[in-house]
């Protein structure tokens, strides 16, 4: 059955682009990590294209690993705190949704509820919280922990954290602000509620001291393919960021998460599953491939070695680039994609050198998605959308803003010609543009009906 809705699109933002060598691209702003003008420019270009949102990925820690390699990768080592950035973007853009990552492992629910509610008001209803529990050891060392908390504990805490935030966002009902100057009554006391939450991880009285937001509450995004992650998404998320390694695998993920939603009293249409894909587009296949090769050629071997080491969870610093890959360094199972891991194993068994394997991995990792002509990329996206492997895509442009410009100039007209993407925004809030329902205030829905 053909879809009647439109594809959703978001710009994924690492400062210079998704590729680790993006900051070396001549069209990039080498000062962009600390220059708001660069990120505002990316936002404005995304907004002019009528994208749904701009997605600010984040980790609250500098990366750890080989210092020589990290000195060549600025992404995690120098970037804005995301909520500060979103506050600035909220008042300098008009229609674009604004998504930021904040971890439930290193904040308190009241802080998060107040921060995102404030930005939702500043943006007039365009903010989204990307809920993560964090998955890197380096974060814990900055927050009174020796590394990362166990997976089950992070999700247990995360679920309670989100419940508390939702409860705080319901502190004021819709229409609670009377603003009655004649009688001197600012708000209706019967529409202002104290949460009084006492749980295993949090004790939060409330209420939140900011009015109900333009969206009822900010939109919720989440990533994660584990069982706890999928169940948390089905219960709370409205955007899910999945990893697009295979259409059949993503279609199964799509169906799995959406089938869980009715058990939580939710309509599957209130969740948009949006795989992250890297797009390399050119007027011809050769031009698109040349863009991939250019960035890989720019990437220093130490950077490629670090990327491969992280994927294989093996220290490769002492292995010569011109020697065959040592089979004893291969793990029994992958940290990430099984399909990619199996492909790398076959590559290693063919006798290739470490340097050749690094380049092969870089081509696969930083080209995950589609490289080709506008028609080829539109075909790829249309198939995923129409066969319900995706409701849209989070576009991980290799360089910013040049790869974004290429997509807007070459691919977007083709998507619009096929009737797959909007010409204009449907509403003023992110929730409206994504086609999501307004949340019902928990306190309002529990009141006795008038007699």
VOPAGU-2260 file (C-alpha; in pm, 1 decimal, decimal comma):
REM VOPAGU-2260
SITE   aa  ch    i         X         Y         Z
SITE  UNK   A    0       0,0       0,0       0,0
SITE  UNK   A    1     149,1     331,1    -111,3
SITE  UNK   A    2     223,4     586,6     155,1
SITE  UNK   A    3      35,0     914,4     168,1
SITE  UNK   A    4     267,5    1091,3     410,7
SITE  UNK   A    5     593,5    1267,3     326,5
SITE  UNK   A    6     949,1    1162,6     400,1
SITE  UNK   A    7    1111,8    1328,7     703,9
SITE  UNK   A    8    1467,9    1461,5     680,1
SITE  UNK   A    9    1718,1    1588,8     934,5
SITE  UNK   A   10    2075,1    1718,5     916,2
SITE  UNK   A   11    2315,1    1529,1    1143,6
SITE  UNK   A   12    2578,4    1768,0    1274,4
SITE  UNK   A   13    2931,4    1696,6    1372,4
SITE  UNK   A   14    3089,1    2041,1    1343,4
SITE  UNK   A   15    3267,1    1998,9    1009,8
SITE  UNK   A   16    3078,8    1694,5     881,1
SITE  UNK   A   17    3055,0    1322,0     950,4
SITE  UNK   A   18    3386,8    1225,7     792,1
SITE  UNK   A   19    3685,7    1247,4    1030,9
SITE  UNK   A   20    3883,5    1433,4     760,8
SITE  UNK   A   21    3600,7    1680,7     690,1
SITE  UNK   A   22    3784,8    1966,0     864,1
SITE  UNK   A   23    4060,4    1930,1     601,8
SITE  UNK   A   24    3820,5    1991,2     313,8
SITE  UNK   A   25    3897,5    2328,2     148,9
SITE  UNK   A   26    3529,0    2429,8     161,5
SITE  UNK   A   27    3509,4    2382,3     538,8
SITE  UNK   A   28    3550,4    2657,6     799,7
SITE  UNK   A   29    3853,2    2549,1     999,2
SITE  UNK   A   30    3741,8    2782,3    1283,3
SITE  UNK   A   31    3387,8    2644,4    1277,2
SITE  UNK   A   32    3401,5    2451,0    1604,6
SITE  UNK   A   33    3403,0    2773,6    1805,4
SITE  UNK   A   34    3222,6    2999,8    1559,8
SITE  UNK   A   35    2845,7    3018,0    1598,6
SITE  UNK   A   36    2819,1    3167,5    1249,2
SITE  UNK   A   37    2924,0    2834,9    1093,7
SITE  UNK   A   38    2657,4    2633,0    1272,7
SITE  UNK   A   39    2393,6    2898,8    1213,5
SITE  UNK   A   40    2482,6    2880,9     844,2
SITE  UNK   A   41    2424,8    2502,1     844,8
SITE  UNK   A   42    2092,3    2557,9    1023,1
SITE  UNK   A   43    1981,4    2826,5     778,1
SITE  UNK   A   44    2065,3    2605,8     479,2
SITE  UNK   A   45    1874,3    2315,8     634,5
SITE  UNK   A   46    1577,7    2543,7     705,8
SITE  UNK   A   47    1575,3    2685,1     352,6
SITE  UNK   A   48    1557,5    2325,0     224,9
SITE  UNK   A   49    1253,6    2266,0     454,7
SITE  UNK   A   50    1427,7    1992,6     651,9
SITE  UNK   A   51    1249,4    1882,0     967,5
SITE  UNK   A   52    1539,2    1933,9    1204,9
SITE  UNK   A   53    1908,2    1974,1    1276,2
SITE  UNK   A   54    2046,7    1698,5    1500,4
SITE  UNK   A   55    2331,9    1794,2    1736,2
SITE  UNK   A   56    2513,1    1475,0    1835,4
SITE  UNK   A   57    2708,4    1499,4    2159,2
SITE  UNK   A   58    2905,3    1318,1    2425,5
SITE  UNK   A   59    2984,7    1498,0    2752,4
SITE  UNK   A   60    3352,0    1404,3    2737,3
SITE  UNK   A   61    3657,5    1432,8    2519,3
SITE  UNK   A   62    3747,7    1111,3    2340,6
SITE  UNK   A   63    4022,7     884,8    2470,7
SITE  UNK   A   64    4270,6     676,4    2275,1
SITE  UNK   A   65    4586,7     734,4    2078,1
SITE  UNK   A   66    4683,2    1100,3    2142,2
SITE  UNK   A   67    4853,9    1126,6    1802,2
SITE  UNK   A   68    4534,5    1023,6    1625,6
SITE  UNK   A   69    4304,2    1234,2    1843,2
SITE  UNK   A   70    4512,9    1542,2    1767,1
SITE  UNK   A   71    4396,1    1495,1    1407,7
SITE  UNK   A   72    4023,0    1449,1    1486,8
SITE  UNK   A   73    3863,3    1766,7    1627,3
SITE  UNK   A   74    3501,8    1645,6    1641,2
SITE  UNK   A   75    3491,3    1516,4    1998,2
SITE  UNK   A   76    3779,4    1727,3    2121,0
SITE  UNK   A   77    3640,9    2077,0    2058,1
SITE  UNK   A   78    3268,8    2149,4    2029,4
SITE  UNK   A   79    2988,8    2350,9    2186,0
SITE  UNK   A   80    2777,3    2225,1    2473,9
SITE  UNK   A   81    2456,7    2140,7    2281,7
SITE  UNK   A   82    2188,9    2312,8    2491,9
SITE  UNK   A   83    2381,2    2639,9    2490,0
SITE  UNK   A   84    2401,2    2609,9    2112,6
SITE  UNK   A   85    2030,9    2525,8    2078,5
SITE  UNK   A   86    1936,2    2830,8    2283,8
SITE  UNK   A   87    2121,3    3051,8    2035,8
SITE  UNK   A   88    1973,3    2871,1    1734,7
SITE  UNK   A   89    1624,4    2893,3    1884,8
SITE  UNK   A   90    1619,1    3270,7    1847,3
SITE  UNK   A   91    1802,4    3290,6    1513,2
SITE  UNK   A   92    1593,4    3038,9    1313,6
SITE  UNK   A   93    1220,4    3027,9    1245,2
SITE  UNK   A   94    1098,3    2683,2    1135,6
SITE  UNK   A   95    1375,5    2426,9    1172,4
SITE  UNK   A   96    1347,1    2169,3    1449,7
SITE  UNK   A   97    1637,9    2161,4    1694,8
SITE  UNK   A   98    1755,1    1829,0    1841,4
SITE  UNK   A   99    2019,6    1789,7    2112,0
SITE  UNK   A  100    2165,5    1490,1    2290,7
SITE  UNK   A  101    2156,4    1489,0    2671,7
SITE  UNK   A  102    2243,2    1181,0    2877,4
SITE  UNK   A  103    2019,8    1049,4    3155,6
SITE  UNK   A  104    2332,6     916,0    3325,7
SITE  UNK   A  105    2489,8    1253,2    3402,0
SITE  UNK   A  106    2205,2    1501,3    3458,6
SITE  UNK   A  107    1917,1    1536,3    3701,9
SITE  UNK   A  108    1559,2    1514,6    3568,0
SITE  UNK   A  109    1458,0    1856,6    3700,6
SITE  UNK   A  110    1748,2    2028,8    3519,7
SITE  UNK   A  111    1667,9    1857,2    3191,2
SITE  UNK   A  112    1295,4    1930,2    3218,5
SITE  UNK   A  113    1356,8    2299,1    3285,5
SITE  UNK   A  114    1626,6    2341,8    3018,8
SITE  UNK   A  115    1429,9    2180,6    2736,6
SITE  UNK   A  116    1104,0    2350,2    2837,4
SITE  UNK   A  117    1282,6    2684,4    2826,0
SITE  UNK   A  118    1426,2    2619,4    2480,1
SITE  UNK   A  119    1088,3    2497,9    2355,5
SITE  UNK   A  120     942,6    2834,9    2457,3
SITE  UNK   A  121    1237,6    3026,3    2308,2
SITE  UNK   A  122    1195,1    2842,5    1977,4
SITE  UNK   A  123     813,8    2858,7    1986,0
SITE  UNK   A  124     783,1    2481,5    1982,5
SITE  UNK   A  125    1075,9    2340,8    1783,0
SITE  UNK   A  126    1296,4    2154,9    2029,3
SITE  UNK   A  127    1363,0    1781,8    2069,0
SITE  UNK   A  128    1554,7    1592,0    2337,1
SITE  UNK   A  129    1764,5    1300,2    2210,1
SITE  UNK   A  130    1761,0    1067,0    2511,0
SITE  UNK   A  131    2075,6     859,9    2560,5
SITE  UNK   A  132    2216,0     662,3    2852,8
SITE  UNK   A  133    2577,3     704,3    2721,1
SITE  UNK   A  134    2795,2     420,6    2598,2
SITE  UNK   A  135    3155,5     537,3    2634,6
SITE  UNK   A  136    3373,2     476,1    2939,5
SITE  UNK   A  137    3534,2     819,7    2921,1
SITE  UNK   A  138    3212,2     995,0    3022,0
SITE  UNK   A  139    3186,1     834,7    3363,2
SITE  UNK   A  140    3526,7     957,7    3474,4
SITE  UNK   A  141    3396,5    1314,4    3462,1
SITE  UNK   A  142    3095,0    1240,1    3683,1
SITE  UNK   A  143    3215,4    1065,7    3998,5
SITE  UNK   A  144    3229,0     720,0    3838,2
SITE  UNK   A  145    3503,7     477,1    3744,7
SITE  UNK   A  146    3396,2     431,2    3386,1
SITE  UNK   A  147    3049,5     339,5    3258,2
SITE  UNK   A  148    2763,8     208,1    3472,5
SITE  UNK   A  149    2630,4    -137,9    3373,1
SITE  UNK   A  150    2394,6    -142,6    3074,0
SITE  UNK   A  151    2090,4    -264,1    3268,8
SITE  UNK   A  152    2139,4      -0,8    3539,0
SITE  UNK   A  153    2171,8     278,2    3280,8
SITE  UNK   A  154    1841,9     181,2    3119,5
SITE  UNK   A  155    1666,9     135,0    3453,3
SITE  UNK   A  156    1775,8     482,5    3557,8
SITE  UNK   A  157    1699,8     618,9    3209,7
SITE  UNK   A  158    1340,8     495,4    3210,0
SITE  UNK   A  159    1269,5     647,9    3549,6
SITE  UNK   A  160    1447,5     967,3    3446,1
SITE  UNK   A  161    1222,3    1011,9    3140,3
SITE  UNK   A  162     909,3     939,4    3346,5
SITE  UNK   A  163    1005,6    1212,9    3593,2
SITE  UNK   A  164    1076,4    1463,3    3315,0
SITE  UNK   A  165     741,1    1389,0    3151,2
SITE  UNK   A  166     569,2    1439,4    3486,0
SITE  UNK   A  167     742,2    1772,6    3539,0
SITE  UNK   A  168     644,4    1889,7    3190,2
SITE  UNK   A  169     282,7    1828,8    3295,0
SITE  UNK   A  170     313,8    2064,7    3593,5
SITE  UNK   A  171     101,9    2328,6    3419,3
SITE  UNK   A  172    -204,0    2219,3    3226,5
SITE  UNK   A  173    -299,5    2377,7    2895,7
SITE  UNK   A  174    -467,2    2710,7    2964,0
SITE  UNK   A  175    -336,2    2733,1    3320,4
SITE  UNK   A  176    -208,7    3087,1    3266,8
SITE  UNK   A  177    -511,1    3314,5    3322,9
SITE  UNK   A  178    -312,9    3641,0    3300,1
SITE  UNK   A  179    -614,9    3809,0    3461,9
SITE  UNK   A  180    -504,2    4161,8    3548,4
SITE  UNK   A  181    -849,9    4274,0    3652,8
SITE  UNK   A  182    -868,7    4019,7    3934,1
SITE  UNK   A  183    -493,8    3992,8    3986,9
SITE  UNK   A  184    -477,1    3617,2    3913,8
SITE  UNK   A  185    -183,7    3505,4    3701,7
SITE  UNK   A  186    -255,7    3131,4    3684,3
SITE  UNK   A  187    -527,8    2883,6    3779,3
SITE  UNK   A  188    -405,8    2709,0    4094,0
SITE  UNK   A  189    -621,5    2405,4    4008,7
SITE  UNK   A  190    -426,8    2358,7    3686,4
SITE  UNK   A  191     -83,0    2362,1    3848,2
SITE  UNK   A  192      34,0    2026,6    3987,6
SITE  UNK   A  193     303,6    1889,4    4217,1
SITE  UNK   A  194     459,7    1563,7    4097,2
SITE  UNK   A  195     578,7    1416,1    4429,8
SITE  UNK   A  196     784,8    1143,8    4261,4
SITE  UNK   A  197     967,8     898,0    4487,7
SITE  UNK   A  198    1139,3     618,3    4300,7
SITE  UNK   A  199    1445,5     397,2    4311,5
SITE  UNK   A  200    1680,4     654,8    4156,0
SITE  UNK   A  201    1507,9     990,2    4197,6
SITE  UNK   A  202    1307,6    1187,4    4449,0
SITE  UNK   A  203    1154,8    1493,4    4281,9
SITE  UNK   A  204     875,8    1696,7    4435,3
SITE  UNK   A  205     815,9    1954,8    4161,2
SITE  UNK   A  206     632,0    2137,6    4022,7
SITE  UNK   A  207     831,4    2276,9    3732,7
SITE  UNK   A  208     839,4    2656,1    3740,1
SITE  UNK   A  209     771,9    2716,5    3370,5
SITE  UNK   A  210     444,8    2701,2    3179,2
SITE  UNK   A  211     339,9    2415,4    2952,8
SITE  UNK   A  212     537,0    2440,1    2630,4
SITE  UNK   A  213     403,4    2514,4    2280,3
SITE  UNK   A  214     431,9    2145,3    2186,1
SITE  UNK   A  215     271,2    2018,5    2506,8
SITE  UNK   A  216     616,4    1879,8    2570,4
SITE  UNK   A  217     934,0    1868,3    2359,4
SITE  UNK   A  218     964,5    1588,4    2103,5
SITE  UNK   A  219    1164,2    1284,7    2218,9
SITE  UNK   A  220    1432,8    1114,8    2007,2
SITE  UNK   A  221    1626,0     801,2    2088,7
SITE  UNK   A  222    1876,0     557,9    1941,1
SITE  UNK   A  223    1955,4     203,4    2042,3
SITE  UNK   A  224    1895,6    -143,0    1904,1
SITE  UNK   A  225    1911,6    -347,3    2224,5
SITE  UNK   A  226    1597,6    -499,4    2375,8
SITE  UNK   A  227    1580,4    -239,0    2654,2
SITE  UNK   A  228    1648,2      33,0    2398,4
SITE  UNK   A  229    1370,9     -79,2    2163,7
SITE  UNK   A  230    1121,5    -109,8    2446,9
SITE  UNK   A  231    1213,8     233,4    2581,5
SITE  UNK   A  232    1168,8     375,5    2230,8
SITE  UNK   A  233     828,0     211,8    2189,3
SITE  UNK   A  234     718,7     355,3    2523,7
SITE  UNK   A  235     857,4     708,7    2500,6
SITE  UNK   A  236    1026,3     804,9    2170,5
SITE  UNK   A  237     885,4     999,4    1875,3
SITE  UNK   A  238    1198,6     985,1    1658,2
SITE  UNK   A  239    1426,3     681,1    1651,5
SITE  UNK   A  240    1774,6     710,4    1503,7
SITE  UNK   A  241    1867,9     367,0    1363,6
SITE  UNK   A  242    2180,5     249,8    1181,9
SITE  UNK   A  243    2113,9     189,1     813,3
SITE  UNK   A  244    2342,0    -102,3     726,7
SITE  UNK   A  245    2082,8    -316,3     548,6
SITE  UNK   A  246    1727,3    -254,3     424,6
SITE  UNK   A  247    1591,1    -591,6     538,7
SITE  UNK   A  248    1746,6    -554,4     882,8
SITE  UNK   A  249    1611,1    -202,0     919,6
SITE  UNK   A  250    1265,0    -309,7     800,5
SITE  UNK   A  251    1264,2    -577,0    1072,0
SITE  UNK   A  252    1375,4    -319,0    1329,3
SITE  UNK   A  253    1102,9     -77,9    1209,6
SITE  UNK   A  254     835,4    -346,8    1247,5
SITE  UNK   A  255     971,3    -468,0    1581,7
SITE  UNK   A  256     964,3    -126,5    1748,9
SITE  UNK   A  257     627,8     -19,3    1608,9
SITE  UNK   A  258     461,1    -349,6    1704,8
SITE  UNK   A  259     552,1    -281,4    2067,1
SITE  UNK   A  260     377,8      55,9    2080,5
SITE  UNK   A  261       9,8     -43,9    2125,5
SITE  UNK   A  262     102,6    -226,6    2446,9
SITE  UNK   A  263     208,1     114,2    2579,5
SITE  UNK   A  264    -113,1     278,7    2459,9
SITE  UNK   A  265      57,3     449,8    2165,1
SITE  UNK   A  266     -23,4     485,9    1795,2
SITE  UNK   A  267     264,6     360,7    1573,8
SITE  UNK   A  268     225,3     672,9    1357,4
SITE  UNK   A  269     347,5     875,9    1657,2
SITE  UNK   A  270     697,8     736,8    1606,7
SITE  UNK   A  271     920,5     823,0    1309,7
SITE  UNK   A  272    1203,1     578,3    1245,6
SITE  UNK   A  273    1484,9     762,8    1069,6
SITE  UNK   A  274    1803,2     574,4     979,4
SITE  UNK   A  275    2128,8     766,3     970,9
SITE  UNK   A  276    2280,6     748,2     623,0
SITE  UNK   A  277    2593,1     899,0     470,0
SITE  UNK   A  278    2518,9    1062,5     133,6
SITE  UNK   A  279    2787,3    1117,8    -131,5
SITE  UNK   A  280    2622,8    1257,5    -444,3
SITE  UNK   A  281    2767,7    1370,0    -775,1
SITE  UNK   A  282    2641,6    1445,6   -1124,3
SITE  UNK   A  283    2793,9    1107,5   -1218,5
SITE  UNK   A  284    2890,8     794,5   -1024,3
SITE  UNK   A  285    3256,7     874,3   -1089,9
SITE  UNK   A  286    3220,0    1222,2    -942,2
SITE  UNK   A  287    3047,6    1085,0    -631,1
SITE  UNK   A  288    3315,4     818,3    -584,7
SITE  UNK   A  289    3587,2    1081,3    -628,1
SITE  UNK   A  290    3442,1    1275,3    -333,5
SITE  UNK   A  291    3469,4     964,2    -114,8
SITE  UNK   A  292    3826,2     895,8    -231,1
SITE  UNK   A  293    3931,0    1257,1    -172,3
SITE  UNK   A  294    3841,0    1246,9     197,5
SITE  UNK   A  295    3989,9     901,5     253,3
SITE  UNK   A  296    4313,6    1019,3      92,1
SITE  UNK   A  297    4312,5    1317,9     329,4
SITE  UNK   A  298    4263,9    1097,7     636,3
SITE  UNK   A  299    4588,1    1026,9     819,3
SITE  UNK   A  300    4669,5     654,9     878,5
SITE  UNK   A  301    4673,9     713,3    1255,9
SITE  UNK   A  302    4310,0     825,7    1236,1
SITE  UNK   A  303    4208,7     524,4    1029,4
SITE  UNK   A  304    4396,5     296,2    1268,0
SITE  UNK   A  305    4211,1     446,3    1566,3
SITE  UNK   A  306    3873,0     405,7    1392,6
SITE  UNK   A  307    3945,9      41,2    1311,5
SITE  UNK   A  308    4078,9     -21,8    1663,6
SITE  UNK   A  309    3753,5     109,2    1812,7
SITE  UNK   A  310    3542,2    -111,2    1585,9
SITE  UNK   A  311    3748,0    -424,3    1655,7
SITE  UNK   A  312    3814,1    -329,7    2021,2
SITE  UNK   A  313    4181,1    -406,4    1962,9
SITE  UNK   A  314    4495,8    -195,2    2009,0
SITE  UNK   A  315    4661,7    -173,2    1667,2
SITE  UNK   A  316    4915,9     100,2    1738,4
SITE  UNK   A  317    5213,5    -136,2    1720,6
SITE  UNK   A  318    5109,3    -308,0    1395,2
SITE  UNK   A  319    5293,7    -199,9    1079,3
SITE  UNK   A  320    5074,4     -67,6     799,9
SITE  UNK   A  321    5257,6    -266,4     529,0
SITE  UNK   A  322    5227,0    -603,9     704,8
SITE  UNK   A  323    4939,7    -856,3     692,3
SITE  UNK   A  324    4677,2    -802,1     958,5
SITE  UNK   A  325    4752,4   -1025,7    1262,8
SITE  UNK   A  326    4465,3   -1272,7    1291,5
SITE  UNK   A  327    4508,9   -1299,6    1668,7
SITE  UNK   A  328    4388,1    -935,3    1701,0
SITE  UNK   A  329    4044,8   -1018,0    1559,0
SITE  UNK   A  330    3775,5   -1044,7    1828,1
SITE  UNK   A  331    3529,3   -1332,8    1836,6
SITE  UNK   A  332    3237,2   -1096,1    1785,6
SITE  UNK   A  333    3197,0    -739,3    1660,5
SITE  UNK   A  334    3124,8    -427,9    1861,1
SITE  UNK   A  335    2902,6    -295,2    1582,5
SITE  UNK   A  336    2766,7    -426,1    1252,4
SITE  UNK   A  337    2795,0    -804,7    1209,9
SITE  UNK   A  338    2778,4    -776,0     831,3
SITE  UNK   A  339    3064,7    -526,5     820,6
SITE  UNK   A  340    3267,1    -736,1    1065,4
SITE  UNK   A  341    3227,0   -1047,9     849,9
SITE  UNK   A  342    3331,5    -851,9     542,3
SITE  UNK   A  343    3646,1    -729,0     720,3
SITE  UNK   A  344    3729,8   -1083,9     830,3
SITE  UNK   A  345    3708,5   -1206,9     470,2
SITE  UNK   A  346    3927,3    -912,9     364,0
SITE  UNK   A  347    4188,8   -1000,2     628,4
SITE  UNK   A  348    4190,6   -1367,7     529,7
SITE  UNK   A  349    4274,7   -1270,7     172,2
SITE  UNK   A  350    4617,0   -1159,8     299,9
SITE  UNK   A  351    4568,9    -783,4     278,7
SITE  UNK   A  352    4787,2    -550,7     480,4
SITE  UNK   A  353    4681,1    -345,2     779,9
SITE  UNK   A  354    4696,3     -29,3     566,9
SITE  UNK   A  355    4469,7    -183,1     302,8
SITE  UNK   A  356    4224,6    -297,2     570,0
SITE  UNK   A  357    4214,6      51,7     724,0
SITE  UNK   A  358    4127,2     203,9     388,0
SITE  UNK   A  359    3865,7     -64,5     319,1
SITE  UNK   A  360    3703,9      -4,1     659,3
SITE  UNK   A  361    3710,9     372,5     608,5
SITE  UNK   A  362    3535,5     335,8     271,4
SITE  UNK   A  363    3262,6     125,0     431,2
SITE  UNK   A  364    3228,9     315,1     758,8
SITE  UNK   A  365    3230,1     668,6     621,8
SITE  UNK   A  366    3031,6     570,2     311,6
SITE  UNK   A  367    2757,9     378,3     493,7
SITE  UNK   A  368    2444,9     469,4     301,9
SITE  UNK   A  369    2464,1     568,9     -62,1
SITE  UNK   A  370    2721,3     701,1    -307,4
SITE  UNK   A  371    2593,9     782,9    -654,4
SITE  UNK   A  372    2390,6    1006,3    -881,1
SITE  UNK   A  373    2079,4    1200,9    -773,3
SITE  UNK   A  374    1850,7     939,7    -929,5
SITE  UNK   A  375    2035,0     651,4    -761,1
SITE  UNK   A  376    2017,6     816,9    -421,4
SITE  UNK   A  377    1650,3     905,6    -465,5
SITE  UNK   A  378    1580,4     542,8    -567,3
SITE  UNK   A  379    1758,1     422,4    -252,0
SITE  UNK   A  380    1562,9     657,7     -26,3
SITE  UNK   A  381    1230,1     590,1    -197,7
SITE  UNK   A  382    1264,5     212,9    -160,5
SITE  UNK   A  383    1340,4     240,8     211,1
SITE  UNK   A  384    1050,5     481,4     261,4
SITE  UNK   A  385     784,9     305,8      52,8
SITE  UNK   A  386     863,4     -43,2     189,3
SITE  UNK   A  387     852,9      86,8     547,4
SITE  UNK   A  388    1213,5      38,9     637,9
SITE  UNK   A  389    1214,9     410,3     727,8
SITE  UNK   A  390     987,3     710,9     777,3
SITE  UNK   A  391    1269,8     939,8     670,8
SITE  UNK   A  392    1642,3     983,6     714,4
SITE  UNK   A  393    1896,2    1160,0     932,0
SITE  UNK   A  394    2148,1    1272,1     672,1
SITE  UNK   A  395    2509,7    1235,6     784,8
SITE  UNK   A  396    2678,9    1466,8     536,8
SITE  UNK   A  397    3052,2    1393,2     497,1
SITE  UNK   A  398    3135,5    1765,7     492,9
SITE  UNK   A  399    2941,3    2072,0     606,2
SITE  UNK   A  400    2811,5    2272,6     441,6
SITE  UNK   A  401    2936,2    2148,9      99,5
SITE  UNK   A  402    2778,7    1798,9     109,2
SITE  UNK   A  403    2454,0    1949,7     238,1
SITE  UNK   A  404    2456,8    2192,0     -55,6
SITE  UNK   A  405    2517,4    1905,2    -299,4
SITE  UNK   A  406    2217,9    1714,7    -161,5
SITE  UNK   A  407    1988,5    2018,8    -173,0
SITE  UNK   A  408    2094,3    2106,6    -527,7
SITE  UNK   A  409    2095,7    1755,3    -675,3
SITE  UNK   A  410    1877,4    1515,2    -474,1
SITE  UNK   A  411    1604,6    1728,4    -318,1
SITE  UNK   A  412    1450,4    1834,5    -653,4
SITE  UNK   A  413    1426,8    1467,1    -751,5
SITE  UNK   A  414    1257,9    1372,8    -422,3
SITE  UNK   A  415    1009,2    1656,3    -471,0
SITE  UNK   A  416     944,9    1559,9    -833,2
SITE  UNK   A  417     846,0    1215,1    -704,8
SITE  UNK   A  418     617,0    1367,5    -441,1
SITE  UNK   A  419     824,3    1228,8    -154,1
SITE  UNK   A  420     923,8    1549,3      25,8
SITE  UNK   A  421     745,6    1870,3     121,6
SITE  UNK   A  422     754,3    2201,3     -63,6
SITE  UNK   A  423     668,2    2401,6     250,7
SITE  UNK   A  424     647,7    2338,4     623,4
SITE  UNK   A  425     308,8    2207,8     736,3
SITE  UNK   A  426     307,0    2390,2    1068,5
SITE  UNK   A  427     508,9    2607,8    1304,1
SITE  UNK   A  428     616,7    2344,5    1558,5
SITE  UNK   A  429     841,7    2043,1    1512,4
SITE  UNK   A  430     559,2    1820,6    1637,5
SITE  UNK   A  431     326,6    1953,0    1365,3
SITE  UNK   A  432     584,7    1914,0    1088,7
SITE  UNK   A  433     662,1    1555,7    1191,4
SITE  UNK   A  434     290,1    1473,1    1202,6
SITE  UNK   A  435     293,0    1382,3    1573,5
SITE  UNK   A  436      -6,2    1408,7    1804,2
SITE  UNK   A  437     -16,1    1647,9    2098,7
SITE  UNK   A  438      51,4    1475,4    2432,1
SITE  UNK   A  439    -229,8    1470,1    2685,8
SITE  UNK   A  440    -151,8    1620,7    3025,9
SITE  UNK   A  441    -165,6    1340,1    3283,4
SITE  UNK   A  442    -331,9    1557,1    3545,4
SITE  UNK   A  443    -598,2    1691,3    3311,0
SITE  UNK   A  444    -698,7    1346,5    3185,5
SITE  UNK   A  445    -743,7    1209,3    3538,1
SITE  UNK   A  446    -995,7    1474,2    3645,9
SITE  UNK   A  447   -1357,7    1386,2    3694,5
SITE  UNK   A  448   -1571,8    1507,8    3403,8
SITE  UNK   A  449   -1802,7    1800,6    3475,9
SITE  UNK   A  450   -2160,5    1705,2    3570,9
